[in-house]
């Protein structure tokens, strides 16, 4: 059973105070080709930011983070997914994929382990090059899933992504969508486990 923790997003509003690396600016054009309920305002306002700090489980110690993503315009294709800002170095990314599923099956916020237990009729594909389903498709929901493990070399450090930038192309134009949702593993660089 996939734990659904959507209420945590609402309760955890506030910016992260931890330091981290800035991977640089996103493409300057932000347009309505892709949409996420996690980021209705573009660019996000400071009060839109939320974070989830998870305790990884399993071997290796992992968590799957997720956020909804759909297409407002036919032909939008994901070209890159990267952090807005990196916090700490006690983690690594296992995989980033696009999952499509029955909308009544619920979304992933943070699920133990990676990959998460699949929902009925779930289909997964690598996110790069994928075209999310239309937001108007009421029979299909979709989300980006980011599998994150605690690094064995950085004991207790934790860390993760303080926001995500989804870069995509639409009709040959490079665009981006910023998701103001921190996906973090507990540790000394975030919140204690």
Secondary structure, 3 states (H helix, E strand, C coil): CCCCCHHHHHHCECCCCCCCECCCCCCCCCCCCEECHHHCCCCCCHHHCEEEEECCECCCCEEEEEEECEECCCCCEEEEEEECCEECCCEEEEEEEEEEECHHHCCCCEEECCCCCCCCCCEEEECCCCCCCECCCCCCEEEEEEEEEECCCCCCCCEEEEEEEEEEEECCEEEEEEEEEEEEECCCCCCCC
